[in-house]
Amino acid sequence: MSNFHGIWVALVTPFHSDQVDFEALQGLAKRLLNEGVRGLVVCGTTGEAAAMSKDDQVEVLDAVLEVAHPSQVTMGLSGNALPQLGR
């Protein structure tokens, strides 16, 4: 059975001073889940993924997984350098 039912939200990735604001990101994820959202899409096109390195994207995923169950999270992988995305 698919976990993809209900409302899934494409998260924005909040920044402060050109750095990911992990506290704000986790707060947003918790609030959405507490309000009844079924799942979260991390680092999709809404989440500024193309502006981040692969390592930064993984850090964002890890931060969301600290506050959400893995079954509630799906990950986009985006960027402008195809060789780096495949590693």
C-alpha angles and dihedrals in degrees: 000000000000121000089211102101131111124024119335118187126209102226123224114224109232118217133195121188091351092305130104109263097224094180091056091044093053091044091053092048092049093047094051093048092046089052091057105267108153098212149355132233109212123202097001120145089284090054099066091247094150089060093054134071120245089255091053090050091052090050089053090050091049091050092052091046088057089067103027134055113250090243087063095054135073124179131223117203116206140160147124099255111071096191091058094049092057095055 
